């Protein structure tokens, strides 16, 4: 969390948001307080984004969300002191535990950071809808993230489903899946190699177990 005051922009056009180690996490530019531009490095897709906000949106909106334009993930939140606790509480309940990987991962941890970010976002979306579950009845599989894949496991029966996140084909497969059902006491995977065109290939598959 970083407090920002309107006085931070007095006599200058920008203010820097610094990590405790001194690393610049974000820059906020103001043009006569009519508009604000927030520039931040996105850990989800490993690129820089710029968000714009009017004076009213920047200072008066309950919560202004800076969202990754590539993956759709929420990168940061701008809110008043009264809303901070509500935002933190909502993140504790909704932010996928797998996102903690981004805090400790080296730049080369993921085979393809952008693909991984979008697949994690898709897994989160399906989970929020209740469309990730196990045949044994457990609807809260554990999510673990590795450099090339996401593993969904059931703590009740020990089933495992691997979602590969290496290339565009893997992402395309995940975009076509509406539900992930773990096989009770079994193993399954979401792998683009199983969906390639050819004899016996699965076309337009909408459900995966």
GIZI-V466707 format. One record per residue. RES is the residue in one small letter. SS is DSSP state (A for helix, B for strand, O for the rest). PSI is psi in whole degrees, 0 to 359 (NA if undefined). Layout:
# GIZI-V466707
res: [RES & RES]
ss: [SS & SS]
psi: [PSI & PSI]
This chain:
# GIZI-V466707
res: [x & x & x & x & x & x & x & x & x & x & x & x & x & x & x & x & x & x & x & x & x & x & x & x & x & x & x & x & x & x & x & x & x & x & x & x & x & x & x & x & x & x & x & x & x & x & x & x & x & x & x & x & x & x & x & x & x & x & x & x & x & x & x & x & x & x & x & x & x & x & x & x & x & x & x & x & x & x & x & x & x & x & x & x & x & x & x & x & x & x & x & x & x & x & x & x & x & x & x & x & x & x & x & x & x & x & x & x & x & x & x & x & x & x & x & x & x & x & x & x & x & x & x & x & x & x & x & x & x & x & x & x & x & x & x & x & x & x & x & x & x & x & x & x & x & x & x & x & x & x & x & x & x & x & x & x & x & x & x & x & x & x & x & x & x & x & x & x & x & x & x & x & x & x & x & x & x & x & x & x & x & x & x & x & x & x & x & x & x & x & x & x & x & x & x & x & x & x & x & x & x & x & x & x & x & x & x & x & x]
ss: [O & O & O & O & O & A & A & A & A & O & O & O & O & B & B & B & B & B & O & O & O & O & O & B & B & B & B & B & B & B & B & O & O & O & B & B & B & B & B & B & B & B & O & O & O & O & B & B & B & B & B & B & B & B & A & A & A & A & A & A & O & O & B & B & B & B & B & O & O & O & O & O & O & B & B & B & B & B & B & O & A & A & A & A & A & A & A & A & A & A & A & A & A & A & O & O & A & A & A & A & A & A & A & A & O & O & O & O & O & O & O & O & A & A & A & A & A & A & A & A & A & A & A & A & A & A & A & A & O & O & O & B & B & B & O & O & O & O & O & O & O & B & B & B & B & O & O & O & B & B & B & B & B & O & O & O & O & O & O & B & B & B & B & B & O & O & O & A & A & A & A & A & A & A & A & O & O & O & O & B & B & B & O & O & O & O & B & B & B & B & O & A & A & A & A & O & O & O & O & O & O & O & O & O & O & O & O & B & O]
psi: [140 & 116 & 139 & 131 & 153 & 333 & 344 & 341 & 5 & 125 & 4 & 165 & 347 & 160 & 146 & 141 & 114 & 144 & 162 & 338 & 355 & 353 & 131 & 116 & 328 & 160 & 138 & 123 & 137 & 137 & 92 & 29 & 11 & 326 & 155 & 144 & 124 & 119 & 127 & 144 & 128 & 121 & 343 & 320 & 4 & 43 & 170 & 141 & 154 & 125 & 143 & 148 & 143 & 170 & 316 & 315 & 320 & 318 & 339 & 344 & 141 & 311 & 120 & 120 & 127 & 113 & 141 & 125 & 342 & 318 & 341 & 0 & 147 & 125 & 319 & 167 & 137 & 118 & 166 & 166 & 325 & 338 & 350 & 312 & 323 & 319 & 315 & 319 & 319 & 325 & 322 & 330 & 339 & 332 & 123 & 137 & 336 & 342 & 342 & 342 & 324 & 333 & 327 & 349 & 143 & 167 & 331 & 19 & 315 & 142 & 318 & 95 & 320 & 316 & 317 & 317 & 317 & 324 & 320 & 321 & 321 & 318 & 318 & 318 & 315 & 321 & 317 & 329 & 353 & 20 & 20 & 115 & 172 & 152 & 339 & 351 & 349 & 122 & 18 & 68 & 151 & 141 & 126 & 142 & 133 & 177 & 329 & 3 & 165 & 130 & 127 & 124 & 148 & 124 & 353 & 313 & 353 & 9 & 157 & 136 & 128 & 128 & 112 & 144 & 65 & 329 & 180 & 327 & 319 & 319 & 319 & 321 & 315 & 325 & 335 & 4 & 129 & 350 & 141 & 114 & 116 & 138 & 127 & 126 & 19 & 188 & 140 & 168 & 153 & 103 & 126 & 334 & 335 & 350 & 8 & 150 & 146 & 178 & 126 & 7 & 148 & 116 & 133 & 41 & 130 & 355 & 137 & 135 & NA]
